Amino acid sequence: MKFIRFILFPIVPIYFLVTWCRNMLYNLGVKTSKTYNFPTICVGNLSTGGTGKTPMVEYLIRFLKDDYNLATLSRGYGRETKGFVLASKIDSAETLGDEPFQFYKKFNTSILVSVDENRQNGISNLRKLNNKPNLIILDDAFQHRKVKAKLNILLTTYSNLYYEDIVLPTGNLREPRQGAKRAQIIVVTKCPKHLSQEKKVIIEAKLKPEQHQEIFFSSISYANKVIGEKNEIALNDLKEFTLVTGIANAKPLVAFLRNEELNFNHLEYSDHHVFSKKEIETIAKSELIVTTEKDYVRLITDSQLVNKLYFLPIEMTIDKEDAFNKIVKVRIKV
């Protein structure tokens, strides 16, 4: 991997220049961003993935759904459909993408879930509905500059902070670090549970926030049980099992399970992996299978897995939660 990155390094200045020029055209108004007279929240990152966007979107849904007619709008990465799709009972991970389908399965009675690779078109279609939303959360849209969100929340992981990284293809950044200036809130995600105040101050100093920016720190909280289609199992009752992951970064989950001294074999796949028939057959040989919620919504449809597949629920915990919630509410006021 290091050798490949070394070979690709000459492309880095080209990628940097192209993305820098694109952003500059938007900053100067040569390319225009559309604004709206109702609140929109963009949740995104500078890196290629694995920063915790899905837990953040779910946190915002729980926080705001009772006060707004709320919708989520995602690109729908990896779906087999094109254009605008409003989630309904006939949809699946194949028609929506795994994260939007996860939102729909979890919150379908209280929010609208939609996908469209063209965010302006998606917003237009949502606003044509009889029960049109008055708040839209744009999932993974930080680089989608054709829409200017009322609030930009930028995520960066504790183990791979954007100021320590460079752009693709040698690094993991989708755009230069200067892009972080567009955010009003920066959240350092997947932090250790007891991160010291001294360490937080060091990170804040290196992130160098602008006057208009606030920095928060968050961690992932794992449940003490796994959930299946028909029952639940407490973590301390789990015996030997197979862990299946198709996410960008499985290391925190693996570390948590090992810290719990659980006995498992790990089958690791790439993010948004499309499981083949042969891979399903291999997975199905296990008596007990634990996976992420994102992978669960795709795998549970297979009859070979339905009675042995479980997922481990997670939630995002934000330090200074009251301050974070207050800033969100203030920022999205029209």
VEXVO-577861 format. One line per field, with one value per residue: x negated, y, z of N, C-alpha, C in turn; residue number from 1. Coordinates in steps of 0.2 Angstrom, whole numbers, plus 5000, padded with zeros to 4 digits. Layout:
BEGIN
nc1 = [X, ...]
nc2 = [Y, ...]
nc3 = [Z, ...]
cac1 = [X, ...]
cac2 = [Y, ...]
cac3 = [Z, ...]
cc1 = [X, ...]
cc2 = [Y, ...]
cc3 = [Z, ...]
i = [NUM, ...]
END
This chain:
BEGIN
nc1 = [4996, 4990, 4981, 4989, 4995, 4984, 4980, 4991, 4990, 4986, 4998, 5005, 5003, 5009, 5023, 5025, 5024, 5035, 5047, 5045, 5046, 5060, 5067, 5063, 5069, 5082, 5082, 5079, 5090, 5091, 5095, 5111, 5120, 5135, 5147, 5159, 5175, 5178, 5173, 5158, 5147, 5130, 5121, 5105, 5088, 5070, 5063, 5062, 5071, 5079, 5080, 5091, 5103, 5116, 5121, 5121, 5130, 5141, 5142, 5145, 5158, 5165, 5164, 5171, 5183, 5195, 5199, 5199, 5205, 5196, 5184, 5172, 5159, 5150, 5136, 5137, 5127, 5121, 5133, 5146, 5154, 5159, 5159, 5172, 5179, 5191, 5192, 5201, 5212, 5209, 5196, 5178, 5161, 5155, 5162, 5161, 5149, 5137, 5136, 5147, 5157, 5156, 5159, 5173, 5178, 5177, 5183, 5195, 5208, 5208, 5201, 5196, 5187, 5176, 5167, 5156, 5144, 5143, 5143, 5150, 5161, 5167, 5171, 5180, 5190, 5194, 5200, 5211, 5220, 5235, 5235, 5223, 5206, 5199, 5187, 5172, 5160, 5144, 5136, 5119, 5114, 5105, 5095, 5104, 5107, 5117, 5127, 5130, 5129, 5139, 5133, 5117, 5110, 5095, 5086, 5072, 5061, 5054, 5043, 5038, 5036, 5040, 5030, 5019, 5018, 5017, 5022, 5031, 5023, 5014, 5016, 5031, 5040, 5054, 5054, 5043, 5037, 5041, 5054, 5061, 5065, 5078, 5086, 5098, 5098, 5087, 5084, 5075, 5073, 5077, 5069, 5058, 5066, 5063, 5056, 5044, 5045, 5034, 5028, 5039, 5038, 5025, 5028, 5038, 5031, 5022, 5032, 5036, 5048, 5059, 5066, 5080, 5082, 5086, 5080, 5082, 5082, 5084, 5090, 5092, 5105, 5108, 5121, 5126, 5130, 5135, 5145, 5158, 5169, 5179, 5176, 5166, 5149, 5139, 5123, 5114, 5118, 5115, 5107, 5095, 5094, 5096, 5090, 5095, 5091, 5094, 5089, 5081, 5071, 5068, 5060, 5063, 5075, 5070, 5060, 5068, 5076, 5066, 5061, 5071, 5068, 5073, 5076, 5072, 5073, 5067, 5074, 5070, 5075, 5075, 5081, 5098, 5099, 5105, 5112, 5108, 5116, 5109, 5101, 5111, 5115, 5103, 5103, 5115, 5112, 5108, 5114, 5118, 5120, 5113, 5115, 5114, 5126, 5128, 5124, 5132, 5145, 5144, 5140, 5150, 5161, 5158, 5163, 5155, 5148, 5157, 5161, 5150, 5143, 5137, 5136, 5126, 5131, 5127, 5123, 5120, 5111, 5110, 5099, 5102, 5115, 5127, 5123, 5120, 5132, 5139, 5132, 5135, 5149, 5150, 5142, 5150, 5161, 5172]
nc2 = [4994, 5006, 5008, 5009, 5021, 5029, 5029, 5035, 5048, 5059, 5063, 5070, 5085, 5089, 5084, 5092, 5105, 5105, 5103, 5114, 5125, 5123, 5125, 5139, 5145, 5144, 5151, 5164, 5167, 5164, 5151, 5146, 5144, 5137, 5145, 5143, 5147, 5140, 5130, 5121, 5107, 5102, 5088, 5082, 5078, 5080, 5070, 5053, 5045, 5035, 5043, 5044, 5049, 5044, 5040, 5054, 5060, 5053, 5057, 5070, 5069, 5063, 5073, 5084, 5080, 5081, 5094, 5099, 5096, 5084, 5080, 5068, 5069, 5060, 5055, 5042, 5031, 5018, 5012, 5004, 5012, 5028, 5046, 5055, 5047, 5044, 5036, 5022, 5008, 4998, 4999, 4996, 4992, 4991, 5000, 5012, 5013, 5009, 5017, 5027, 5018, 5012, 5024, 5025, 5012, 5014, 5027, 5029, 5032, 5045, 5054, 5060, 5051, 5052, 5050, 5057, 5060, 5073, 5086, 5098, 5095, 5085, 5092, 5101, 5092, 5086, 5097, 5099, 5090, 5086, 5086, 5094, 5095, 5105, 5106, 5100, 5088, 5086, 5073, 5068, 5079, 5089, 5092, 5095, 5108, 5115, 5117, 5128, 5126, 5130, 5127, 5120, 5105, 5098, 5083, 5075, 5062, 5056, 5048, 5051, 5065, 5079, 5089, 5082, 5076, 5073, 5077, 5066, 5056, 5050, 5054, 5055, 5065, 5073, 5086, 5101, 5106, 5118, 5119, 5116, 5128, 5132, 5126, 5128, 5121, 5110, 5093, 5082, 5066, 5049, 5048, 5043, 5037, 5044, 5056, 5068, 5085, 5092, 5086, 5089, 5103, 5104, 5098, 5107, 5118, 5114, 5112, 5125, 5134, 5145, 5162, 5160, 5147, 5133, 5120, 5103, 5087, 5070, 5053, 5036, 5026, 5010, 4998, 4987, 4975, 4964, 4964, 4955, 4949, 4942, 4942, 4947, 4947, 4948, 4956, 4949, 4937, 4932, 4919, 4911, 4919, 4926, 4940, 4952, 4965, 4978, 4992, 5008, 5009, 4998, 4997, 5003, 4996, 4983, 4984, 4987, 4976, 4966, 4972, 4969, 4956, 4946, 4931, 4930, 4928, 4938, 4944, 4954, 4967, 4979, 4996, 4999, 4987, 4975, 4960, 4945, 4930, 4919, 4924, 4926, 4913, 4908, 4916, 4912, 4900, 4901, 4899, 4910, 4927, 4943, 4960, 4976, 4989, 4995, 4986, 4976, 4979, 4976, 4963, 4955, 4952, 4940, 4924, 4914, 4919, 4925, 4920, 4920, 4931, 4947, 4964, 4976, 4989, 5007, 5023, 5041, 5051, 5067, 5078, 5092, 5093, 5100, 5113, 5111, 5107, 5119, 5128, 5122, 5124, 5138, 5141, 5136, 5144, 5153]
nc3 = [5000, 5004, 4994, 4983, 4986, 4985, 4972, 4966, 4971, 4963, 4957, 4967, 4968, 4956, 4959, 4970, 4965, 4956, 4964, 4973, 4964, 4960, 4972, 4974, 4963, 4967, 4979, 4975, 4968, 4955, 4951, 4956, 4972, 4978, 4989, 5002, 5009, 5020, 5034, 5031, 5035, 5033, 5034, 5034, 5028, 5026, 5022, 5015, 5020, 5034, 5046, 5054, 5050, 5049, 5062, 5067, 5059, 5063, 5077, 5075, 5070, 5080, 5089, 5083, 5077, 5083, 5083, 5070, 5053, 5047, 5035, 5027, 5015, 5004, 4994, 4991, 4989, 4980, 4976, 4966, 4958, 4950, 4951, 4959, 4974, 4985, 5000, 5004, 5008, 4999, 4996, 4998, 5003, 4991, 4983, 4989, 4995, 5008, 5020, 5019, 5019, 5031, 5039, 5036, 5040, 5054, 5057, 5050, 5052, 5057, 5050, 5034, 5021, 5009, 4993, 4981, 4968, 4963, 4973, 4973, 4965, 4972, 4984, 4978, 4974, 4986, 4992, 4985, 4989, 4998, 5011, 5014, 5019, 5032, 5037, 5031, 5031, 5025, 5020, 5020, 5011, 5010, 5000, 4990, 4982, 4976, 4983, 4996, 5013, 5027, 5039, 5042, 5047, 5051, 5051, 5059, 5062, 5077, 5077, 5064, 5060, 5050, 5048, 5049, 5037, 5019, 5002, 4990, 4978, 4987, 5000, 5011, 5009, 5002, 4997, 4998, 5015, 5018, 5015, 5026, 5032, 5028, 5037, 5051, 5063, 5070, 5073, 5082, 5080, 5086, 5098, 5112, 5127, 5139, 5136, 5139, 5145, 5142, 5131, 5122, 5121, 5115, 5102, 5097, 5096, 5085, 5075, 5073, 5073, 5065, 5069, 5067, 5070, 5080, 5091, 5094, 5104, 5101, 5105, 5102, 5108, 5112, 5113, 5126, 5121, 5107, 5093, 5085, 5072, 5079, 5092, 5106, 5112, 5126, 5128, 5136, 5136, 5124, 5115, 5105, 5090, 5073, 5066, 5055, 5044, 5033, 5032, 5032, 5042, 5053, 5065, 5078, 5082, 5082, 5092, 5103, 5105, 5107, 5119, 5127, 5129, 5121, 5110, 5094, 5076, 5063, 5048, 5036, 5025, 5011, 5012, 5009, 5003, 4991, 4994, 4988, 4981, 4984, 4995, 5004, 5007, 5013, 5025, 5030, 5036, 5048, 5065, 5073, 5070, 5070, 5066, 5059, 5060, 5048, 5039, 5043, 5038, 5025, 5024, 5031, 5023, 5017, 5017, 5022, 5032, 5041, 5054, 5061, 5062, 5069, 5075, 5082, 5091, 5090, 5096, 5095, 5106, 5113, 5119, 5130, 5127, 5128, 5124, 5111, 5106, 5107, 5099, 5087, 5086, 5086, 5074, 5064, 5063, 5054]
cac1 = [5000, 4986, 4977, 4994, 4996, 4978, 4981, 4997, 4989, 4986, 5005, 5007, 5003, 5015, 5029, 5026, 5026, 5042, 5052, 5044, 5049, 5067, 5069, 5062, 5074, 5088, 5080, 5079, 5097, 5092, 5100, 5116, 5123, 5142, 5149, 5166, 5179, 5180, 5166, 5154, 5141, 5126, 5117, 5100, 5081, 5066, 5060, 5066, 5077, 5078, 5080, 5097, 5109, 5123, 5123, 5122, 5137, 5146, 5142, 5149, 5165, 5168, 5165, 5175, 5189, 5202, 5200, 5199, 5206, 5189, 5182, 5165, 5158, 5143, 5135, 5139, 5122, 5121, 5140, 5147, 5159, 5156, 5164, 5176, 5183, 5194, 5192, 5208, 5212, 5207, 5189, 5173, 5155, 5153, 5165, 5160, 5142, 5138, 5137, 5154, 5162, 5156, 5163, 5180, 5180, 5177, 5187, 5199, 5215, 5208, 5197, 5196, 5181, 5175, 5161, 5155, 5138, 5143, 5146, 5155, 5167, 5170, 5174, 5186, 5195, 5196, 5204, 5217, 5224, 5241, 5232, 5216, 5202, 5197, 5180, 5169, 5153, 5141, 5131, 5113, 5115, 5100, 5092, 5109, 5107, 5122, 5132, 5127, 5133, 5139, 5128, 5112, 5106, 5089, 5083, 5065, 5060, 5049, 5037, 5036, 5038, 5039, 5024, 5013, 5019, 5017, 5028, 5031, 5024, 5010, 5019, 5038, 5044, 5057, 5052, 5038, 5039, 5044, 5062, 5064, 5067, 5085, 5091, 5099, 5097, 5082, 5084, 5070, 5077, 5074, 5064, 5058, 5071, 5061, 5051, 5042, 5046, 5027, 5028, 5044, 5035, 5020, 5032, 5042, 5025, 5020, 5037, 5036, 5054, 5060, 5071, 5087, 5083, 5086, 5077, 5085, 5079, 5089, 5087, 5097, 5107, 5110, 5126, 5124, 5134, 5136, 5152, 5159, 5176, 5184, 5174, 5160, 5144, 5134, 5116, 5110, 5121, 5112, 5101, 5091, 5098, 5093, 5091, 5095, 5091, 5093, 5089, 5075, 5066, 5070, 5056, 5066, 5079, 5066, 5057, 5073, 5078, 5060, 5060, 5076, 5066, 5078, 5072, 5075, 5069, 5069, 5074, 5070, 5076, 5074, 5086, 5103, 5098, 5111, 5111, 5110, 5119, 5103, 5099, 5117, 5115, 5098, 5106, 5121, 5109, 5108, 5120, 5121, 5117, 5114, 5113, 5116, 5133, 5128, 5123, 5138, 5151, 5143, 5140, 5156, 5165, 5156, 5166, 5150, 5146, 5162, 5162, 5144, 5140, 5138, 5132, 5124, 5133, 5122, 5126, 5115, 5112, 5106, 5097, 5105, 5121, 5132, 5121, 5120, 5139, 5141, 5129, 5138, 5155, 5149, 5140, 5155, 5167, 5173]
cac2 = [5000, 5012, 5008, 5012, 5028, 5033, 5029, 5040, 5054, 5065, 5066, 5074, 5092, 5090, 5084, 5098, 5111, 5105, 5104, 5121, 5129, 5122, 5129, 5146, 5148, 5145, 5156, 5170, 5168, 5162, 5146, 5149, 5140, 5139, 5145, 5142, 5151, 5136, 5127, 5114, 5106, 5098, 5084, 5079, 5077, 5081, 5063, 5049, 5041, 5032, 5048, 5044, 5053, 5041, 5042, 5061, 5061, 5050, 5061, 5076, 5067, 5062, 5080, 5089, 5077, 5083, 5101, 5100, 5091, 5083, 5075, 5067, 5068, 5057, 5053, 5035, 5028, 5011, 5010, 5002, 5017, 5034, 5051, 5056, 5042, 5045, 5030, 5019, 5001, 4994, 5000, 4992, 4995, 4991, 5005, 5018, 5014, 5006, 5022, 5030, 5013, 5012, 5029, 5023, 5007, 5016, 5033, 5030, 5035, 5051, 5058, 5058, 5049, 5052, 5050, 5060, 5062, 5080, 5088, 5103, 5092, 5082, 5097, 5103, 5086, 5086, 5103, 5098, 5086, 5089, 5086, 5096, 5096, 5112, 5105, 5095, 5086, 5084, 5068, 5068, 5084, 5095, 5094, 5096, 5115, 5118, 5119, 5131, 5124, 5135, 5125, 5115, 5101, 5095, 5078, 5072, 5057, 5057, 5044, 5053, 5072, 5081, 5093, 5078, 5072, 5077, 5075, 5060, 5049, 5047, 5055, 5053, 5071, 5074, 5093, 5104, 5107, 5125, 5118, 5116, 5135, 5132, 5123, 5132, 5117, 5105, 5088, 5077, 5060, 5043, 5050, 5039, 5039, 5049, 5061, 5073, 5092, 5094, 5084, 5093, 5109, 5103, 5097, 5113, 5123, 5112, 5113, 5132, 5136, 5152, 5165, 5158, 5140, 5129, 5113, 5098, 5081, 5065, 5046, 5031, 5022, 5004, 4995, 4981, 4969, 4963, 4964, 4951, 4949, 4940, 4942, 4951, 4944, 4952, 4955, 4945, 4930, 4929, 4914, 4912, 4921, 4929, 4948, 4954, 4972, 4981, 4999, 5011, 5009, 4993, 4996, 5005, 4991, 4977, 4985, 4987, 4969, 4963, 4974, 4965, 4949, 4941, 4927, 4930, 4928, 4944, 4944, 4961, 4969, 4986, 5000, 4998, 4981, 4971, 4953, 4940, 4924, 4914, 4927, 4925, 4906, 4908, 4919, 4908, 4894, 4902, 4898, 4916, 4932, 4950, 4965, 4983, 4991, 4997, 4979, 4972, 4980, 4973, 4955, 4952, 4950, 4934, 4919, 4909, 4923, 4929, 4918, 4920, 4938, 4952, 4970, 4980, 4997, 5012, 5030, 5046, 5055, 5073, 5082, 5098, 5092, 5106, 5119, 5109, 5107, 5126, 5131, 5120, 5127, 5145, 5142, 5134, 5148, 5157]
cac3 = [5000, 5004, 4988, 4978, 4987, 4983, 4965, 4965, 4974, 4958, 4955, 4972, 4966, 4951, 4962, 4975, 4961, 4953, 4969, 4975, 4959, 4960, 4978, 4973, 4959, 4972, 4984, 4972, 4965, 4948, 4951, 4961, 4976, 4979, 4996, 5003, 5014, 5026, 5036, 5029, 5038, 5029, 5038, 5030, 5030, 5021, 5021, 5010, 5024, 5041, 5051, 5059, 5048, 5050, 5069, 5068, 5056, 5068, 5083, 5074, 5069, 5087, 5093, 5080, 5073, 5086, 5082, 5063, 5048, 5045, 5029, 5025, 5008, 5003, 4987, 4990, 4986, 4979, 4975, 4959, 4955, 4948, 4952, 4966, 4977, 4992, 5003, 5005, 5010, 4993, 4995, 5001, 5003, 4984, 4979, 4992, 4998, 5014, 5026, 5019, 5021, 5039, 5042, 5035, 5045, 5061, 5059, 5044, 5054, 5060, 5046, 5027, 5019, 5001, 4989, 4974, 4967, 4962, 4979, 4971, 4962, 4978, 4988, 4974, 4974, 4993, 4994, 4981, 4993, 5002, 5018, 5013, 5025, 5034, 5038, 5027, 5033, 5019, 5022, 5016, 5006, 5011, 4994, 4985, 4984, 4972, 4988, 5002, 5018, 5033, 5044, 5040, 5052, 5048, 5055, 5058, 5067, 5082, 5074, 5058, 5060, 5043, 5048, 5048, 5031, 5012, 4997, 4986, 4980, 4992, 5006, 5011, 5009, 4995, 4995, 5003, 5022, 5019, 5015, 5033, 5034, 5027, 5042, 5057, 5068, 5068, 5078, 5082, 5082, 5088, 5103, 5118, 5131, 5144, 5133, 5144, 5143, 5140, 5124, 5118, 5120, 5110, 5096, 5095, 5094, 5079, 5070, 5072, 5071, 5063, 5074, 5067, 5071, 5087, 5090, 5099, 5104, 5102, 5105, 5100, 5113, 5110, 5117, 5129, 5118, 5100, 5091, 5079, 5069, 5083, 5099, 5108, 5116, 5130, 5126, 5141, 5135, 5118, 5115, 5099, 5084, 5067, 5065, 5048, 5043, 5027, 5033, 5031, 5047, 5058, 5070, 5084, 5084, 5084, 5098, 5108, 5106, 5111, 5126, 5131, 5130, 5117, 5106, 5087, 5070, 5059, 5041, 5034, 5018, 5010, 5013, 5005, 4999, 4989, 4995, 4982, 4983, 4988, 5001, 5009, 5009, 5018, 5031, 5033, 5039, 5056, 5069, 5076, 5066, 5073, 5061, 5060, 5058, 5041, 5035, 5044, 5034, 5018, 5025, 5034, 5018, 5014, 5021, 5025, 5038, 5045, 5060, 5065, 5061, 5074, 5075, 5088, 5090, 5092, 5097, 5096, 5112, 5111, 5125, 5130, 5122, 5128, 5120, 5104, 5104, 5107, 5093, 5081, 5085, 5084, 5068, 5059, 5063, 5047]
cc1 = [4996, 4983, 4982, 4994, 4990, 4978, 4986, 4995, 4989, 4993, 5007, 5008, 5009, 5022, 5030, 5028, 5033, 5047, 5051, 5047, 5057, 5070, 5068, 5067, 5081, 5087, 5081, 5086, 5097, 5096, 5105, 5119, 5130, 5143, 5156, 5169, 5181, 5173, 5164, 5148, 5137, 5121, 5112, 5093, 5077, 5063, 5064, 5071, 5075, 5077, 5086, 5102, 5116, 5125, 5124, 5129, 5142, 5147, 5146, 5156, 5168, 5169, 5170, 5182, 5195, 5204, 5201, 5202, 5200, 5189, 5174, 5165, 5151, 5142, 5137, 5133, 5123, 5128, 5141, 5152, 5155, 5161, 5167, 5180, 5185, 5195, 5199, 5207, 5209, 5199, 5185, 5166, 5152, 5156, 5164, 5153, 5143, 5139, 5144, 5159, 5162, 5160, 5171, 5182, 5181, 5182, 5193, 5206, 5214, 5204, 5198, 5188, 5181, 5168, 5161, 5148, 5137, 5147, 5151, 5162, 5170, 5173, 5180, 5191, 5198, 5201, 5210, 5222, 5230, 5238, 5225, 5213, 5200, 5190, 5177, 5161, 5150, 5135, 5125, 5113, 5110, 5097, 5097, 5111, 5113, 5128, 5128, 5132, 5133, 5134, 5123, 5109, 5101, 5087, 5076, 5064, 5054, 5042, 5034, 5038, 5036, 5032, 5018, 5013, 5017, 5022, 5026, 5026, 5019, 5013, 5027, 5043, 5047, 5056, 5047, 5041, 5043, 5052, 5065, 5067, 5075, 5089, 5092, 5098, 5092, 5083, 5079, 5073, 5073, 5068, 5064, 5063, 5069, 5055, 5050, 5044, 5039, 5027, 5033, 5041, 5029, 5023, 5035, 5036, 5023, 5025, 5038, 5043, 5055, 5065, 5078, 5088, 5082, 5084, 5080, 5081, 5084, 5086, 5093, 5098, 5110, 5116, 5123, 5128, 5134, 5143, 5153, 5167, 5181, 5182, 5168, 5155, 5139, 5127, 5112, 5113, 5118, 5106, 5097, 5096, 5093, 5095, 5090, 5096, 5090, 5093, 5082, 5069, 5069, 5066, 5059, 5071, 5075, 5063, 5062, 5075, 5072, 5059, 5065, 5074, 5070, 5074, 5076, 5070, 5071, 5068, 5075, 5070, 5075, 5081, 5092, 5103, 5105, 5109, 5113, 5113, 5115, 5102, 5105, 5116, 5109, 5100, 5111, 5118, 5109, 5114, 5123, 5116, 5118, 5112, 5115, 5123, 5134, 5128, 5129, 5144, 5151, 5143, 5146, 5161, 5164, 5159, 5161, 5147, 5151, 5162, 5155, 5140, 5142, 5134, 5131, 5126, 5127, 5126, 5120, 5117, 5107, 5105, 5100, 5111, 5126, 5130, 5121, 5127, 5141, 5139, 5133, 5145, 5155, 5147, 5145, 5161, 5167, 5175]
cc2 = [5006, 5013, 5011, 5019, 5032, 5034, 5035, 5047, 5060, 5067, 5070, 5082, 5093, 5089, 5090, 5104, 5111, 5106, 5111, 5126, 5129, 5126, 5136, 5149, 5148, 5151, 5163, 5172, 5166, 5156, 5147, 5143, 5142, 5139, 5144, 5146, 5146, 5133, 5121, 5113, 5101, 5094, 5081, 5079, 5080, 5075, 5059, 5044, 5038, 5037, 5048, 5048, 5051, 5042, 5049, 5063, 5059, 5054, 5067, 5074, 5066, 5069, 5084, 5086, 5079, 5090, 5103, 5094, 5089, 5078, 5074, 5066, 5066, 5056, 5046, 5031, 5020, 5008, 5008, 5007, 5023, 5039, 5051, 5049, 5044, 5038, 5028, 5011, 4996, 4995, 4996, 4995, 4995, 4997, 5012, 5019, 5012, 5011, 5025, 5024, 5012, 5017, 5027, 5018, 5009, 5022, 5034, 5033, 5042, 5056, 5056, 5056, 5049, 5052, 5054, 5062, 5070, 5083, 5094, 5100, 5088, 5086, 5099, 5098, 5086, 5092, 5103, 5094, 5089, 5090, 5088, 5097, 5103, 5112, 5099, 5094, 5083, 5079, 5067, 5073, 5090, 5097, 5096, 5104, 5119, 5120, 5122, 5130, 5130, 5133, 5119, 5112, 5097, 5090, 5076, 5068, 5058, 5054, 5046, 5060, 5075, 5086, 5089, 5074, 5076, 5074, 5069, 5061, 5046, 5048, 5052, 5059, 5072, 5081, 5095, 5105, 5113, 5125, 5118, 5123, 5136, 5130, 5128, 5128, 5111, 5100, 5083, 5071, 5054, 5044, 5044, 5042, 5044, 5053, 5067, 5080, 5094, 5092, 5087, 5100, 5109, 5102, 5103, 5118, 5121, 5113, 5121, 5135, 5144, 5155, 5162, 5151, 5138, 5122, 5109, 5091, 5076, 5058, 5042, 5027, 5016, 5001, 4989, 4974, 4969, 4962, 4960, 4952, 4947, 4941, 4946, 4946, 4949, 4951, 4949, 4938, 4927, 4925, 4916, 4914, 4924, 4936, 4949, 4961, 4974, 4989, 5001, 5010, 5004, 4993, 4998, 4999, 4985, 4978, 4985, 4980, 4965, 4965, 4971, 4957, 4944, 4937, 4927, 4930, 4934, 4943, 4951, 4963, 4976, 4990, 5000, 4992, 4977, 4964, 4949, 4934, 4919, 4917, 4925, 4918, 4905, 4910, 4915, 4902, 4895, 4902, 4905, 4922, 4939, 4954, 4972, 4984, 4992, 4990, 4975, 4973, 4978, 4965, 4952, 4950, 4943, 4928, 4914, 4913, 4925, 4927, 4918, 4926, 4943, 4958, 4973, 4987, 5001, 5019, 5035, 5050, 5061, 5076, 5089, 5098, 5097, 5112, 5117, 5110, 5115, 5129, 5129, 5123, 5135, 5146, 5141, 5139, 5152, 5164]
cc3 = [5000, 4998, 4983, 4979, 4985, 4976, 4963, 4967, 4969, 4956, 4961, 4971, 4961, 4955, 4967, 4971, 4958, 4958, 4972, 4971, 4959, 4966, 4977, 4969, 4963, 4976, 4981, 4968, 4958, 4947, 4957, 4965, 4978, 4987, 4996, 5009, 5020, 5028, 5033, 5033, 5034, 5034, 5033, 5033, 5025, 5018, 5017, 5014, 5031, 5046, 5056, 5057, 5049, 5057, 5070, 5065, 5061, 5074, 5081, 5073, 5076, 5090, 5090, 5077, 5076, 5085, 5074, 5059, 5044, 5039, 5029, 5018, 5007, 4996, 4986, 4986, 4986, 4977, 4967, 4955, 4954, 4950, 4959, 4968, 4984, 4995, 5005, 5007, 5005, 4993, 4999, 5001, 4995, 4980, 4982, 4994, 5005, 5020, 5025, 5021, 5028, 5042, 5041, 5039, 5052, 5062, 5054, 5046, 5056, 5055, 5038, 5025, 5012, 4999, 4983, 4974, 4966, 4968, 4978, 4969, 4968, 4982, 4985, 4975, 4981, 4995, 4990, 4984, 4997, 5009, 5018, 5019, 5026, 5037, 5035, 5030, 5027, 5021, 5017, 5010, 5006, 5005, 4988, 4986, 4980, 4977, 4994, 5008, 5024, 5038, 5041, 5046, 5049, 5053, 5054, 5063, 5071, 5080, 5068, 5056, 5053, 5043, 5047, 5041, 5025, 5008, 4994, 4981, 4985, 4999, 5006, 5010, 5002, 4993, 5000, 5010, 5022, 5018, 5021, 5035, 5033, 5033, 5048, 5064, 5066, 5074, 5077, 5084, 5084, 5093, 5108, 5123, 5136, 5141, 5137, 5141, 5140, 5132, 5120, 5116, 5114, 5103, 5093, 5093, 5087, 5073, 5069, 5069, 5070, 5069, 5073, 5068, 5079, 5086, 5096, 5098, 5105, 5102, 5103, 5106, 5110, 5115, 5121, 5127, 5110, 5099, 5085, 5077, 5074, 5091, 5100, 5112, 5120, 5128, 5130, 5140, 5128, 5119, 5109, 5093, 5078, 5067, 5058, 5047, 5036, 5028, 5032, 5036, 5053, 5064, 5077, 5087, 5086, 5091, 5104, 5110, 5109, 5118, 5130, 5132, 5126, 5112, 5099, 5082, 5065, 5051, 5039, 5027, 5017, 5011, 5008, 5000, 4997, 4989, 4990, 4985, 4987, 4994, 5006, 5011, 5014, 5025, 5034, 5037, 5046, 5059, 5072, 5072, 5069, 5067, 5063, 5058, 5051, 5037, 5037, 5040, 5027, 5019, 5027, 5029, 5015, 5019, 5024, 5032, 5043, 5052, 5064, 5065, 5066, 5073, 5081, 5088, 5093, 5092, 5098, 5102, 5112, 5118, 5125, 5126, 5122, 5124, 5113, 5102, 5103, 5101, 5087, 5080, 5083, 5077, 5062, 5059, 5057, 5049]
i = [1, 2, 3, 4, 5, 6, 7, 8, 9, 10, 11, 12, 13, 14, 15, 16, 17, 18, 19, 20, 21, 22, 23, 24, 25, 26, 27, 28, 29, 30, 31, 32, 33, 34, 35, 36, 37, 38, 39, 40, 41, 42, 43, 44, 45, 46, 47, 48, 49, 50, 51, 52, 53, 54, 55, 56, 57, 58, 59, 60, 61, 62, 63, 64, 65, 66, 67, 68, 69, 70, 71, 72, 73, 74, 75, 76, 77, 78, 79, 80, 81, 82, 83, 84, 85, 86, 87, 88, 89, 90, 91, 92, 93, 94, 95, 96, 97, 98, 99, 100, 101, 102, 103, 104, 105, 106, 107, 108, 109, 110, 111, 112, 113, 114, 115, 116, 117, 118, 119, 120, 121, 122, 123, 124, 125, 126, 127, 128, 129, 130, 131, 132, 133, 134, 135, 136, 137, 138, 139, 140, 141, 142, 143, 144, 145, 146, 147, 148, 149, 150, 151, 152, 153, 154, 155, 156, 157, 158, 159, 160, 161, 162, 163, 164, 165, 166, 167, 168, 169, 170, 171, 172, 173, 174, 175, 176, 177, 178, 179, 180, 181, 182, 183, 184, 185, 186, 187, 188, 189, 190, 191, 192, 193, 194, 195, 196, 197, 198, 199, 200, 201, 202, 203, 204, 205, 206, 207, 208, 209, 210, 211, 212, 213, 214, 215, 216, 217, 218, 219, 220, 221, 222, 223, 224, 225, 226, 227, 228, 229, 230, 231, 232, 233, 234, 235, 236, 237, 238, 239, 240, 241, 242, 243, 244, 245, 246, 247, 248, 249, 250, 251, 252, 253, 254, 255, 256, 257, 258, 259, 260, 261, 262, 263, 264, 265, 266, 267, 268, 269, 270, 271, 272, 273, 274, 275, 276, 277, 278, 279, 280, 281, 282, 283, 284, 285, 286, 287, 288, 289, 290, 291, 292, 293, 294, 295, 296, 297, 298, 299, 300, 301, 302, 303, 304, 305, 306, 307, 308, 309, 310, 311, 312, 313, 314, 315, 316, 317, 318, 319, 320, 321, 322, 323, 324, 325, 326, 327, 328, 329, 330, 331, 332, 333, 334]
END
